[in-house]
């Protein structure tokens, strides 16, 4: 049930039934924190209001989602999924896809590069399983395992075999098997096939594709030597971390801030095991930082703490090269998302806590940043389900 409901997979030989049921209990309820491909996350309040959180200097900033777009979402019924980068794509219960926002590279999939400030239906796309919005490109996984892409492709992040951007959704052909999952960094894309094969494409200047080199590629390429028991892939800006069903973690890519938790600041172009003894429930990557959630509810973080995004209560522009325990009392964490320079957690009682850079609200410190997780009283939410979202 945990695998079906939450896409969480664990090795029964490693995790106890008690640990697995704790995860199930804490994950119950509809997701309210939406991690995006830009500088913001989106918080869903209990009354259905959507608010931005993170860096927000100007509504015209390319990595922002405008308040106008967020307000429109509040008026749309039967939403099953929201994905956002510099743009927003909605999946409705009847299978309809709608998009709005920036479109300078065709990332809305509407056949042109014109920005939209109202949601427009994307024609001809049905049977969608998952939508992923990166900063300037969009990837759709269909229920039959086919993959469709559009948007910016200057570094081959679409995996089409060329570097031509698309303004309509284009199917990726010649994959050796159907696709089971897809995730994106800023300029790179990962897929897991139904047989467990891991493939990547796109920008690779820091080795984030895990291919053993720093050569950018424009078609999905198999990563050799990776075990098939992948539970989750999380992409940061230029780094990637895999969690396996037995709790093992491996990472590659940019590591100048220690975001790979390998004890140093050297980049890796092959997946390297992150060795530590704790049992991991989840891993989430931000731009230059990484969080892991343990089976006992504790949090650990590493990487850049320049804006306090690690939640370590250290008022300094530092870096952590190894996973460090986060001083937070609560262990009933239901959700965690990492933005470029911020981190948000939602507790099972609806309490919202955040740390790092937040220019969307005056509730934080005068410097608009916080170095430890603090309750966001204005936006803490109760356990009432968001009525516009339907349980799947």
N, C-alpha and C positions, 0 to 999 in steps of 0.2 A: 504493500500500500504506500509506503514511503516513496518508493521509486516511481510509482504511477502518479501520485499526487504532487510530489515536489521535485521530481527528477533528481532525487538524492539516492545514491547507490553506495552500499557499504558491504564489506566482507564480513560475513557472520562469524568467521573464525577469529576476527580481530576485535569486533565491536560486540558488546553484550546486548541482550534484549532490552535491558534497562536504559542503556545509552541510546539505543535506536528509538525507543519510545519517548525519551526526553526530547529528542530532535523532532519527532512527529508532533508532540504536544506544543512545542514552541513555534512550529511552523504552521500550525492550524490558523486559518483565516486568510483573507485575501491580501495579496501584496499591496502595500501602500507607498513604498519607496521605489522610485523609478530611476535607475542609473542611466545616464546619457553618454553620448560620445563627445560632449563638449565640456564646458566649464561648470555646468549645472547638473543638479539632480532635481527631480520633481517629487513633491510630497502631496499625497492624496489625503485630504482631511475627511472627517466623518460626515460632513454635510455635502461632500462631493466636490468641494473647491480644490483646485490644483494650484500650488504655489511653487515658484522656483526657489532654489537654495544653492548658494555658492557665489561665484563671481558674476556680477551683473552691473556693469558700469553704464551701459547704454543699450536700449532695446534694439539698436541697429547692429550691435556687435555680432559678428558672424557666428560665434559659438553659443549665442543665447537663443532661447525660445521666447518670443515676445509675449507680454501679458495678454495681448489681444488673442493670440492663438490659444493660450491656456483658458481664457474665458469662454472661447467657443467650444472647447472640449466639454466644459461643464453643461452645455446645452444638448449634447449628443447622447442618445440613449443606447443601451445594449452594447457598450464597449467591452470587449474581452481582453484587449491588449493595447498598450501604448508603448511605442518605441520612439526615441528621440536622439538626435545629434544636434546639428544646426537646424534641423527640420523635425517634423513630427509625422509619424505614420500610425493610423488607428486601424485596428482590426475589429470589426463588429461581429455580433453573434451569428448573423446570417451569412458571414463570409466576406462581406464587403470590405474593401480597403479604401481608406481616405488619407490624403496627405496635405500638408500645409507647411509654410515657412520658406526658408532660403532654398534656392534652386539653381544656383549659378553653374552647377555641373550636371544638372538633370537628375539630382538625387530624389526628386519627388516622383519620378517615373511617369510623368504626364505628357511626354513627347516634346517638351521644350525646356528652355532654361529661364522661364519667367517665374519670379517669386510669387507665392500665393499667401494672402493673408486671410483667406477663407478655405475651409476644407473642401477638397475636390475628390470625387471618386476616381480611383485608379481602375480603368477598364480592363476586362479580360483576365483578371487574376482570381482564381478560385481555389478552394481546398488548401488554405494556408495553415501551416502548423506553427510557424514562428516567424517573427519579423525582427530584424536587427538593424538599427540605424547607427552608423558610425558618423564621424564628423561630417564627411561629405559624400558618403555612399551608403546604399541600402541593400540589404540581402534578405531574400525571402526563401524560407524552407517550406516546401509543399508536403502534404501528407503522404505522398507517394515517394518521397525522398529526392525529388528533383530540386535544383537550386536555381534561383533567378536573381539577377543583380542589375543595379543601375547606379549612375552617379559618377563621381570622379574616379579616374583610373590611370593617373599619370605615373603611378608606381606599380601598376599591375594588381592593385588591391581587389579588383573584381574577379581576377582569375580567368579572364577570357582569352588569354594567349596573346594579347596585344596591350597597348597603352592608350587606347581610344576610350574616352568617356562615353557613357550611354545615357540618353534621356528617356528611354523606355526599358522596361524590364526584359532582360535577355537571359535565356536559359544557358547554364553551363553544361556543355556536352562532353563526352569522352571521359567522364569519371569512371573508374573501374567498378564502382558499386554505388548503391543508393546512399544518400546522406542522412545521418542520424541526428547531427547537431551542427550548429554554426555559431561562432563567436568572432568578434572583431576588436582590434586595437584601433588606433587613430588611422593608420595607413596600411594595416595588414589584416589578413583574414585567415581564420582556421576553420577546418571542417573535420568532423569525425564520421567515418563511413559506418554502415551497419555491421561490417565485419570487424570494427575496432581500429581500422587503419586511420592514422592521423596525417593530415595534409595541410599545407600552408601556402600562402601567396602574398605578394606585395613588397612593401618597403622592408629592407633587411640590413640597414646600415649598422645596426648594433647586434646583429645575430638573432633578432627576435623571432625569426622563422624556424630556428632550431635545425637548420640544414647543414651545419658544420662550416659555414662561410658567411661572408657579409655581402653576398651578391643578391641584388633585388631580382625577383622573378615575377612573371606575369601570368603564370598558369599554376594550378594547384599541384604541388609536388609532395610526394610521400616522404615523411620523416622516418628514417629507418631506425630500428632498434628500440622502439617504444612499445612497452607492454600494451596489450589490448584491453586491459581492465581500467580504462579511463572513466572516472566518475564525473570530472568537471575540468574545463579549461577556463582560465580567467586571463584576459589580456589587459595590460596597462597601456600607457602611451606607446612605449617601445620595449616592453618586456612581457613575457608569457609564463604562467605557472600552471602546471597540471596537478590535479589531485586524483589519485588512484583509489580504487575501492577499498584497499587495505590501509588507507590513510597516508601512504607515501606521497611526498611532494617533490616535484622536479621543476626547475626554472631555467630560462634562457633569456638573452637579450640585454638591454641596457641595465647597468648595475652601478652607475656612478654614485648613487645615493644609498646603495646597499639594499635596494628593493628586492633583490633575489634571495636575501637572507642567507648568504653563503659566507659571511664573515669577512668580506673584503669589498672592494669597489671595482673589481675587474669584470668587464662584460663577458658573457658566455655565448658562443654560437652553436653549442649543442646543449641539449637538456641535461642538467646536472642535478643530482639528488640533494635536497635540502635535508640535512640530517639533524633530527632532534627527536626526543622520546615521546612527546605528547601525541594524543589521539586527536586527529583533525576532523571536524564536521564540515567546515566550509573554508574556502579561500576566495578573497576578493581583492582585486588590484585597482589602484588609482593610477594617476599619471606617473608619479615617482615613488609611490608607497604601496605597501601590501599589508593586508590584515588576514589573520586566520582565527576561526572560531573553534574552540575545543569542545570535546564531548561534555565536559563539566560546566560549560557555559562561560568560561573565561575567554578573554581576547588577548591576542598578541599582535604586535605590529613591528614593521621595520621600514627603512627607507628614509625619504626626506621628511623632516619635521619643520621645514622653513616657515610654515604658517600654522603649525600646531596640529597638522592633520593626523599625527600618530596618536593623539590623545594621551600623551605621557606626562602631562602636567609639567613640562619643561619649557620655560620661557626663553628659548634660545633657537637660533637657526642651526640646528644640528642634523646629523644623520645617524641612523642606527643600522649597522651592518648585519645584525642578527635579530631574530624575533625576540621581542621584549614584552613582558607582561604589561598589559594596560591596567592602570589602577582604577578600576570601576567595580563598584560593589555588586550591582545587579548581575545575575547570571541567567535571567529569563529573556534572552535576546531573540526576538522573532525575525528581524531583518537587519541587514547591514549593507550599505552601499558606500563606495568610495568615488569621489569626484576628482577633479584635477588637483585641488588643494584643500579638500574637505572630506569629512567622513560623517555619516549619519547612521544612527541606530534607532530601531523601534523596539520597545519592550512589549511583552505580551499583554500588558495592561494598557497599552496605547501611548505610553510616555515616549516622547521623541527627544533624543539627545544628539548634540552635534559638537564637532570640534573643527578647527581649521579656519580657512578664509570664508567669510560669509558677508558679501556686500548687498545681499537682498533684503536685509532686515537690520533695523537699528537696535535690536534686542541684545546684540552681543556687545563686546567691549568697545571703547572709543576707537580702537584700531581695527574694528570689524574682523577680529580673529580671536580664537579661543584655543588655549593650549591643553585643555582637558575637556572631557565630555561634560557638557552642561545641559540641564533641562531647558528645552525651548517651550516655555509655558504657553506662549501665544498659540502654538501650533500642535501641542500635545493632543492626541486624539483618543477617543474612547474605542471600545471594541465593537461598536455597532458597524455592521458591514456597509461598505460604500454601495448605495443602492444602484448606481449607474453601472456597476460591475457585477457580472453574474459569476457565481461559483462554477468552476469547470469540473 
